[in-house]
Amino acid sequence: MNHASLPCLTLGVCDYPEHVEATQWHIHAQQQKALGLAFVRIGEFSWQKIEPQSGKFDWQWLDKAIDIYQQAGLKVVLGTPTATPPGWLVERYPEILAVDENNQVKKFGSRRHYDHASAIYRKECQRIVTAMAERYGKHPNVAGWQTDNELGHEGTAQSYSAASVIGFQQWLENKYSSLDALNTAWGTVFWSQTYSSWSQISSPNLTAVRQANPSQVLDFKRYCSDMIIDFQQLQIDIIRALSPERFITHNFVIFASEFDLYKASKNLDFVAWDSYPIGMLEYFATWESEEIKTRYARTGHPDLVSLNHDIYRGLKGGTDFWVMEQQCGHANWAQYNPLPADGAVKLWTAQAWAHGAQSVIYFRWRASHMAQEIMHSGLRQQDGRADRGHKEVSELSTQMYPLVPIKAKIAILHDYESMWIYDQQPHNLKLSYWAQFYQFYSIVRSLGLDVDIIHPLDLTNNTYSLVIAPALTLVSDEVAKVLKATAKTTKMMFGPRTAFRTESGLVPKDGQFSAIAEMVGIKLANFDSLRPTLTQEIVPFDKVDENQYQAKLWCESYELITAKALYHYSEGPMSGKAAVTELDKVMVVGALSQQLISALVKQCCVELQIATEEMAEGVRMSHRGEHCLLQNFNQHAVEFAGHSIPAVSSIIK
């Protein structure tokens, strides 16, 4: 294919002209253009610089910076500066500050210290965003806008302030209409939690000696999610009106979990996210060993990175996304921050493209010589010398990365409400929604398969051969209807805890699976939360598979109604009970066993004539259009190879 006939991956950088002398701006812009960059993101933390006093604006510096980038041939992505309300604003309106779960007010002196529910802060944000959009909304060199910065990051999605509590009470009254309905939905008869007045309901923090009611926590997360979405929409509406021909996006973060990103992405033109593969290792949390983190200490784990790429590609139905911040050296915020391996920056860029990235923006241009990010690297060091990442970016040829579609045959279902309710009561110290989701995802990727990660409701346009739902814990009536329709034509695999919660967070009165009972043909017999030192043996029911498997951490056993058992437990309190069942096109897997789940996915692929390729440790394969990209994340052999599998077949098992 003639790559020159197609649009290709573009590159850019995050820059902070306000951090250096103005005499450096021309030099930096020329260097950025010479490096092959097309975009520069600026302005997202500059409220104080733009408005040093209330109502008194200084546009001169920003006008000059944008003009210099224009002269160099670089387009600007302009961030709204609402992530950093200035000191004078906080002093005037201290009630805009967020309150943490211990009821401590978050002080001025960092970032994201505001409450999304504050009507005062929203009004101030409307004012600053309007002023920026009026001035730059039709500027020929402003390509688009980024709203705020990393919404909900660093524990800022939820505030327990008076404004949030009052807003929560109003939100609940609008949702339930009556206290009787709320008390029923939350099961408040338990522990005498029944409410007789809306004003009695508070935020679910500091709830005496035990955890808060999980249904209350679920609704509070929904409320806070709605507050973030409303907060962002205020900005979107202003920019749409004053800058109608420019794109609007937002830079989400690694494993963003505190609000519903499907809803938050709905009115964006495309999604962006901030990729830091080495720091991302800390998101393994409890479920992976230090040995694994050490193995990928200088490259990041390929499946953690690709999982995030695939989530963000799927938020708007498979549209191309941007990486708005791409690690290009050591970061500063993780527990440990090693230098990347040689070639890692090029590898991460290629991987982003292979999973659907349209543009990759490196963080940052020049390392900061001040404040909280002194230890964070850039493409250039504090004194202006080119750093390691600069050399790798200079060696990239973006023409090798055409923007062609990704066509996956497998979909994995993802849902934020299932995540919220799962993680309220994980019932096992080593388990979480992401731990369970990751296990299924990593197995699929280890077989050389491409994946779309989508919300269950997006199955209404189903074109997949196999649909996997690793942890669809909460199944509403609407989702159940879509799942039932999908199961008529498509092979489906469900993981543990499927349909264990209703929409309000309760267990269904008819037990697990009642929302999709006719699909699965089973009832839950029991579940078993295993200590890390306990395992559970699993054997095939019909002896066709001669292997035995070991489950760890979690097992569910099932009573058969109309389904058949494929595997059962061979020992312990669940001995003889079904561990894996099947009814028509629907399979339910009740045991968290890496080897068993892998064998089942392979069986499904053979049945569906989906070609698999078992990948070596640390090696992954992705397809974009007719192009194949092999990625080797092993520390001592960091590399990527495109377009020709035989050229690097030695790194495939």
ZIPEFEN-V570330 format. One record per residue. N is the residue number from 1. SS is DSSP state (2 for helix, 1 for strand, 0 for the rest). D_LAST is the distance of its C-alpha to the last C-alpha in Angstrom with 1 decimal. Layout:
<<N | SS | D_LAST> <N | SS | D_LAST>>
//
This chain:
<<1 | 0 | 28.7> <2 | 0 | 31.5> <3 | 2 | 30.5> <4 | 2 | 34.1> <5 | 2 | 35.2> <6 | 0 | 33.4> <7 | 0 | 33.9> <8 | 1 | 31.3> <9 | 0 | 30.2> <10 | 1 | 33.1> <11 | 1 | 33.3> <12 | 1 | 36.0> <13 | 1 | 37.2> <14 | 1 | 39.2> <15 | 0 | 42.5> <16 | 0 | 45.5> <17 | 2 | 48.5> <18 | 2 | 50.8> <19 | 2 | 49.1> <20 | 0 | 50.2> <21 | 0 | 53.4> <22 | 2 | 54.2> <23 | 2 | 54.6> <24 | 2 | 50.8> <25 | 2 | 50.0> <26 | 2 | 50.5> <27 | 2 | 48.5> <28 | 2 | 45.5> <29 | 2 | 45.6> <30 | 2 | 45.7> <31 | 2 | 42.8> <32 | 2 | 40.7> <33 | 2 | 41.5> <34 | 2 | 40.7> <35 | 0 | 37.2> <36 | 0 | 36.6> <37 | 0 | 37.2> <38 | 0 | 38.8> <39 | 1 | 39.6> <40 | 1 | 41.2> <41 | 1 | 41.5> <42 | 1 | 44.7> <43 | 0 | 47.3> <44 | 0 | 45.6> <45 | 0 | 47.4> <46 | 0 | 50.6> <47 | 2 | 53.2> <48 | 2 | 55.5> <49 | 2 | 55.3> <50 | 2 | 56.2> <51 | 0 | 58.8> <52 | 0 | 60.2> <53 | 1 | 63.0> <54 | 0 | 63.4> <55 | 0 | 64.2> <56 | 1 | 64.3> <57 | 0 | 61.4> <58 | 0 | 60.3> <59 | 0 | 58.4> <60 | 2 | 59.2> <61 | 2 | 56.2> <62 | 2 | 53.7> <63 | 2 | 55.5> <64 | 2 | 55.3> <65 | 2 | 51.6> <66 | 2 | 50.7> <67 | 2 | 52.9> <68 | 2 | 51.3> <69 | 2 | 47.8> <70 | 2 | 49.3> <71 | 2 | 50.9> <72 | 2 | 47.5> <73 | 0 | 45.9> <74 | 0 | 43.9> <75 | 1 | 43.9> <76 | 1 | 44.6> <77 | 1 | 43.0> <78 | 1 | 45.8> <79 | 1 | 45.3> <80 | 0 | 48.0> <81 | 0 | 49.0> <82 | 0 | 49.5> <83 | 0 | 46.9> <84 | 0 | 49.5> <85 | 0 | 53.1> <86 | 0 | 55.4> <87 | 2 | 57.7> <88 | 2 | 60.9> <89 | 2 | 59.5> <90 | 2 | 58.4> <91 | 2 | 61.9> <92 | 2 | 63.6> <93 | 0 | 61.5> <94 | 2 | 60.0> <95 | 2 | 59.3> <96 | 2 | 56.4> <97 | 1 | 54.4> <98 | 0 | 51.7> <99 | 1 | 52.1> <100 | 0 | 49.2> <101 | 0 | 48.7> <102 | 0 | 51.1> <103 | 0 | 53.8> <104 | 0 | 53.6> <105 | 1 | 54.3> <106 | 0 | 51.7> <107 | 0 | 53.7> <108 | 0 | 53.8> <109 | 0 | 51.9> <110 | 0 | 48.2> <111 | 0 | 46.8> <112 | 0 | 46.4> <113 | 0 | 49.5> <114 | 1 | 50.9> <115 | 0 | 51.3> <116 | 0 | 50.0> <117 | 0 | 52.8> <118 | 0 | 55.6> <119 | 2 | 57.9> <120 | 2 | 59.3> <121 | 2 | 56.0> <122 | 2 | 55.1> <123 | 2 | 58.4> <124 | 2 | 57.8> <125 | 2 | 54.3> <126 | 2 | 55.8> <127 | 2 | 58.3> <128 | 2 | 56.0> <129 | 2 | 53.5> <130 | 2 | 56.4> <131 | 2 | 57.8> <132 | 2 | 54.5> <133 | 2 | 53.9> <134 | 2 | 57.5> <135 | 2 | 57.1> <136 | 2 | 53.6> <137 | 0 | 52.8> <138 | 0 | 53.7> <139 | 0 | 53.1> <140 | 0 | 51.5> <141 | 0 | 48.9> <142 | 1 | 47.7> <143 | 1 | 44.7> <144 | 1 | 44.2> <145 | 1 | 44.5> <146 | 1 | 42.5> <147 | 0 | 44.3> <148 | 0 | 44.8> <149 | 0 | 41.8> <150 | 0 | 39.0> <151 | 0 | 41.0> <152 | 0 | 40.8> <153 | 2 | 38.9> <154 | 2 | 39.6> <155 | 2 | 41.4> <156 | 0 | 43.8> <157 | 0 | 43.2> <158 | 0 | 45.8> <159 | 0 | 49.3> <160 | 0 | 51.8> <161 | 0 | 54.9> <162 | 2 | 58.1> <163 | 2 | 57.2> <164 | 2 | 53.9> <165 | 2 | 55.6> <166 | 2 | 58.3> <167 | 2 | 55.9> <168 | 2 | 53.8> <169 | 2 | 57.0> <170 | 2 | 57.8> <171 | 2 | 54.3> <172 | 2 | 54.5> <173 | 2 | 57.9> <174 | 2 | 56.7> <175 | 2 | 53.8> <176 | 2 | 55.6> <177 | 0 | 59.2> <178 | 0 | 60.6> <179 | 2 | 60.1> <180 | 2 | 60.0> <181 | 2 | 56.9> <182 | 2 | 55.2> <183 | 2 | 56.2> <184 | 2 | 54.8> <185 | 2 | 51.5> <186 | 2 | 51.0> <187 | 0 | 52.4> <188 | 0 | 54.9> <189 | 0 | 57.0> <190 | 2 | 54.6> <191 | 2 | 56.1> <192 | 2 | 59.1> <193 | 0 | 57.2> <194 | 0 | 59.2> <195 | 0 | 60.4> <196 | 0 | 63.9> <197 | 0 | 63.7> <198 | 2 | 61.1> <199 | 2 | 62.2> <200 | 2 | 61.1> <201 | 0 | 57.4> <202 | 0 | 55.8> <203 | 0 | 52.3> <204 | 0 | 50.0> <205 | 0 | 50.1> <206 | 0 | 52.1> <207 | 0 | 52.6> <208 | 0 | 54.3> <209 | 0 | 52.4> <210 | 0 | 49.6> <211 | 0 | 47.1> <212 | 0 | 48.5> <213 | 0 | 48.6> <214 | 2 | 45.1> <215 | 2 | 46.7> <216 | 2 | 48.8> <217 | 2 | 45.8> <218 | 2 | 43.9> <219 | 2 | 47.0> <220 | 2 | 47.5> <221 | 2 | 43.9> <222 | 2 | 44.7> <223 | 2 | 47.9> <224 | 2 | 46.4> <225 | 2 | 43.7> <226 | 2 | 46.6> <227 | 2 | 48.5> <228 | 2 | 45.6> <229 | 2 | 45.2> <230 | 2 | 49.0> <231 | 2 | 49.1> <232 | 2 | 46.6> <233 | 2 | 48.3> <234 | 2 | 51.6> <235 | 2 | 50.0> <236 | 2 | 48.3> <237 | 2 | 51.7> <238 | 2 | 53.4> <239 | 2 | 50.9> <240 | 2 | 50.8> <241 | 2 | 54.6> <242 | 2 | 55.0> <243 | 0 | 51.8> <244 | 0 | 51.0> <245 | 0 | 49.0> <246 | 0 | 46.6> <247 | 1 | 43.3> <248 | 1 | 43.1> <249 | 1 | 39.9> <250 | 0 | 39.1> <251 | 1 | 36.6> <252 | 1 | 35.1> <253 | 0 | 33.2> <254 | 0 | 30.0> <255 | 0 | 29.8> <256 | 0 | 33.4> <257 | 0 | 34.7> <258 | 0 | 38.4> <259 | 0 | 39.5> <260 | 0 | 38.5> <261 | 2 | 36.6> <262 | 2 | 36.7> <263 | 2 | 40.5> <264 | 2 | 40.6> <265 | 2 | 38.6> <266 | 0 | 40.7> <267 | 0 | 43.3> <268 | 0 | 41.2> <269 | 0 | 40.3> <270 | 0 | 36.7> <271 | 0 | 34.8> <272 | 1 | 33.9> <273 | 1 | 32.2> <274 | 1 | 31.9> <275 | 1 | 28.4> <276 | 0 | 28.2> <277 | 0 | 24.5> <278 | 0 | 25.5> <279 | 2 | 28.5> <280 | 2 | 26.5> <281 | 2 | 24.8> <282 | 2 | 28.2> <283 | 2 | 27.7> <284 | 2 | 25.3> <285 | 0 | 28.7> <286 | 0 | 28.7> <287 | 0 | 25.5> <288 | 0 | 23.0> <289 | 0 | 23.6> <290 | 2 | 24.8> <291 | 2 | 21.8> <292 | 2 | 19.6> <293 | 2 | 22.3> <294 | 2 | 22.5> <295 | 2 | 18.8> <296 | 0 | 19.3> <297 | 0 | 23.0> <298 | 0 | 23.0> <299 | 0 | 20.7> <300 | 0 | 21.1> <301 | 0 | 18.4> <302 | 2 | 16.6> <303 | 2 | 17.4> <304 | 2 | 21.0> <305 | 2 | 21.6> <306 | 2 | 20.2> <307 | 2 | 22.0> <308 | 2 | 25.2> <309 | 2 | 24.7> <310 | 2 | 24.2> <311 | 2 | 27.2> <312 | 2 | 29.4> <313 | 2 | 28.4> <314 | 2 | 29.3> <315 | 0 | 32.7> <316 | 0 | 34.5> <317 | 0 | 32.7> <318 | 0 | 29.8> <319 | 0 | 31.9> <320 | 0 | 30.7> <321 | 1 | 31.2> <322 | 1 | 32.1> <323 | 1 | 30.7> <324 | 1 | 34.2> <325 | 1 | 33.3> <326 | 1 | 30.1> <327 | 1 | 29.7> <328 | 0 | 30.1> <329 | 0 | 30.8> <330 | 0 | 31.6> <331 | 0 | 33.1> <332 | 0 | 36.0> <333 | 0 | 35.8> <334 | 0 | 33.0> <335 | 0 | 33.5> <336 | 0 | 31.6> <337 | 0 | 31.2> <338 | 0 | 29.1> <339 | 0 | 28.9> <340 | 0 | 25.8> <341 | 0 | 23.5> <342 | 0 | 24.2> <343 | 0 | 22.7> <344 | 2 | 22.3> <345 | 2 | 25.2> <346 | 2 | 23.9> <347 | 2 | 20.5> <348 | 2 | 22.4> <349 | 2 | 24.6> <350 | 2 | 21.9> <351 | 2 | 20.2> <352 | 2 | 23.6> <353 | 2 | 24.2> <354 | 2 | 21.0> <355 | 0 | 22.2> <356 | 0 | 25.7> <357 | 1 | 27.7> <358 | 1 | 30.7> <359 | 1 | 31.9> <360 | 1 | 30.7> <361 | 1 | 33.6> <362 | 1 | 33.2> <363 | 1 | 35.1> <364 | 0 | 37.4> <365 | 0 | 39.3> <366 | 1 | 41.2> <367 | 0 | 40.7> <368 | 0 | 43.6> <369 | 0 | 46.3> <370 | 0 | 47.8> <371 | 2 | 47.4> <372 | 2 | 44.4> <373 | 2 | 41.7> <374 | 0 | 42.7> <375 | 0 | 39.4> <376 | 0 | 37.3> <377 | 0 | 36.1> <378 | 0 | 36.5> <379 | 0 | 35.7> <380 | 1 | 38.8> <381 | 0 | 40.3> <382 | 0 | 43.6> <383 | 0 | 45.5> <384 | 0 | 44.0> <385 | 0 | 41.6> <386 | 1 | 38.3> <387 | 0 | 35.5> <388 | 2 | 31.9> <389 | 2 | 30.8> <390 | 2 | 33.6> <391 | 2 | 32.0> <392 | 2 | 28.6> <393 | 2 | 30.4> <394 | 2 | 32.5> <395 | 0 | 29.5> <396 | 0 | 28.3> <397 | 0 | 29.1> <398 | 2 | 29.5> <399 | 2 | 30.0> <400 | 2 | 26.3> <401 | 0 | 26.1> <402 | 1 | 28.2> <403 | 0 | 29.1> <404 | 0 | 27.9> <405 | 0 | 27.2> <406 | 0 | 24.1> <407 | 0 | 24.0> <408 | 0 | 22.0> <409 | 0 | 22.1> <410 | 1 | 21.8> <411 | 1 | 24.4> <412 | 1 | 24.7> <413 | 1 | 28.3> <414 | 0 | 29.7> <415 | 0 | 33.3> <416 | 2 | 35.3> <417 | 2 | 37.9> <418 | 2 | 35.5> <419 | 2 | 34.1> <420 | 2 | 37.7> <421 | 2 | 38.8> <422 | 2 | 35.6> <423 | 2 | 35.9> <424 | 2 | 39.6> <425 | 0 | 39.0> <426 | 0 | 35.4> <427 | 0 | 36.8> <428 | 0 | 34.1> <429 | 0 | 34.0> <430 | 0 | 30.2> <431 | 0 | 30.0> <432 | 0 | 30.6> <433 | 2 | 30.0> <434 | 2 | 27.3> <435 | 2 | 25.6> <436 | 2 | 25.4> <437 | 2 | 24.6> <438 | 2 | 21.8> <439 | 2 | 20.1> <440 | 2 | 20.0> <441 | 2 | 19.1> <442 | 2 | 16.2> <443 | 2 | 14.7> <444 | 2 | 15.2> <445 | 2 | 13.8> <446 | 2 | 10.5> <447 | 0 | 10.2> <448 | 0 | 10.8> <449 | 0 | 14.4> <450 | 0 | 17.6> <451 | 1 | 20.4> <452 | 1 | 24.1> <453 | 1 | 25.9> <454 | 1 | 29.5> <455 | 0 | 32.6> <456 | 2 | 33.4> <457 | 2 | 36.5> <458 | 2 | 34.5> <459 | 2 | 33.3> <460 | 2 | 36.6> <461 | 2 | 35.0> <462 | 0 | 31.9> <463 | 0 | 29.7> <464 | 0 | 26.5> <465 | 0 | 24.8> <466 | 1 | 23.8> <467 | 1 | 25.7> <468 | 1 | 24.6> <469 | 1 | 27.3> <470 | 0 | 26.0> <471 | 0 | 29.4> <472 | 0 | 32.1> <473 | 0 | 34.8> <474 | 1 | 37.8> <475 | 0 | 38.5> <476 | 0 | 41.7> <477 | 2 | 43.6> <478 | 2 | 42.4> <479 | 2 | 38.7> <480 | 2 | 39.2> <481 | 2 | 40.8> <482 | 2 | 37.8> <483 | 2 | 35.3> <484 | 2 | 37.5> <485 | 2 | 37.7> <486 | 2 | 33.9> <487 | 2 | 33.3> <488 | 0 | 35.4> <489 | 0 | 33.0> <490 | 0 | 29.6> <491 | 1 | 27.1> <492 | 1 | 27.4> <493 | 1 | 25.9> <494 | 1 | 28.0> <495 | 0 | 27.3> <496 | 0 | 29.8> <497 | 0 | 33.2> <498 | 0 | 33.2> <499 | 0 | 36.8> <500 | 0 | 38.2> <501 | 1 | 40.6> <502 | 0 | 43.1> <503 | 0 | 43.9> <504 | 0 | 46.2> <505 | 0 | 43.8> <506 | 0 | 45.4> <507 | 0 | 43.8> <508 | 0 | 45.0> <509 | 0 | 48.1> <510 | 0 | 46.4> <511 | 0 | 43.3> <512 | 0 | 39.7> <513 | 0 | 38.6> <514 | 2 | 42.2> <515 | 2 | 41.5> <516 | 2 | 38.9> <517 | 2 | 40.2> <518 | 2 | 40.3> <519 | 2 | 36.7> <520 | 2 | 35.2> <521 | 0 | 37.9> <522 | 1 | 37.6> <523 | 1 | 39.4> <524 | 1 | 38.2> <525 | 1 | 39.2> <526 | 1 | 38.3> <527 | 1 | 35.8> <528 | 1 | 34.8> <529 | 1 | 34.0> <530 | 0 | 32.2> <531 | 0 | 32.7> <532 | 0 | 29.6> <533 | 0 | 30.3> <534 | 0 | 30.7> <535 | 1 | 28.1> <536 | 1 | 28.7> <537 | 1 | 27.3> <538 | 1 | 26.4> <539 | 1 | 26.3> <540 | 1 | 26.1> <541 | 0 | 29.6> <542 | 0 | 29.5> <543 | 0 | 27.3> <544 | 0 | 24.9> <545 | 0 | 22.0> <546 | 0 | 22.5> <547 | 0 | 20.6> <548 | 1 | 22.6> <549 | 1 | 21.7> <550 | 1 | 23.3> <551 | 1 | 24.8> <552 | 1 | 25.8> <553 | 0 | 28.6> <554 | 1 | 29.7> <555 | 1 | 30.4> <556 | 1 | 32.6> <557 | 1 | 34.1> <558 | 1 | 35.7> <559 | 1 | 38.7> <560 | 1 | 38.2> <561 | 0 | 40.7> <562 | 0 | 39.4> <563 | 0 | 35.6> <564 | 1 | 33.8> <565 | 1 | 31.7> <566 | 1 | 28.0> <567 | 1 | 27.5> <568 | 1 | 30.1> <569 | 1 | 30.8> <570 | 0 | 31.6> <571 | 0 | 33.6> <572 | 2 | 35.6> <573 | 2 | 38.1> <574 | 2 | 35.9> <575 | 0 | 35.4> <576 | 0 | 35.5> <577 | 0 | 35.2> <578 | 1 | 32.6> <579 | 1 | 29.6> <580 | 1 | 28.0> <581 | 1 | 30.2> <582 | 1 | 30.3> <583 | 1 | 33.2> <584 | 0 | 32.9> <585 | 0 | 30.2> <586 | 1 | 30.1> <587 | 1 | 27.9> <588 | 1 | 28.9> <589 | 1 | 26.6> <590 | 0 | 28.8> <591 | 1 | 26.5> <592 | 0 | 24.3> <593 | 0 | 21.4> <594 | 2 | 17.9> <595 | 2 | 16.4> <596 | 2 | 19.2> <597 | 2 | 19.0> <598 | 2 | 15.3> <599 | 2 | 16.2> <600 | 2 | 19.2> <601 | 2 | 17.6> <602 | 2 | 15.2> <603 | 2 | 18.5> <604 | 2 | 20.3> <605 | 2 | 17.8> <606 | 2 | 18.1> <607 | 2 | 21.8> <608 | 2 | 22.1> <609 | 0 | 20.0> <610 | 0 | 17.8> <611 | 0 | 14.5> <612 | 0 | 11.4> <613 | 0 | 7.8> <614 | 0 | 5.8> <615 | 1 | 5.5> <616 | 0 | 5.2> <617 | 0 | 8.8> <618 | 0 | 11.3> <619 | 1 | 9.6> <620 | 1 | 11.1> <621 | 1 | 12.1> <622 | 1 | 15.7> <623 | 1 | 18.1> <624 | 1 | 21.7> <625 | 0 | 23.7> <626 | 0 | 22.1> <627 | 1 | 20.3> <628 | 1 | 16.6> <629 | 1 | 15.9> <630 | 1 | 12.8> <631 | 1 | 13.7> <632 | 1 | 12.7> <633 | 0 | 15.0> <634 | 0 | 14.6> <635 | 0 | 18.1> <636 | 0 | 18.0> <637 | 0 | 15.8> <638 | 0 | 17.2> <639 | 1 | 16.7> <640 | 1 | 16.4> <641 | 1 | 16.2> <642 | 1 | 17.9> <643 | 0 | 18.6> <644 | 0 | 16.2> <645 | 2 | 12.5> <646 | 2 | 12.5> <647 | 2 | 14.1> <648 | 2 | 11.2> <649 | 2 | 8.3> <650 | 2 | 7.5> <651 | 2 | 6.5> <652 | 1 | 3.8> <653 | 0 | 0.0>>
//
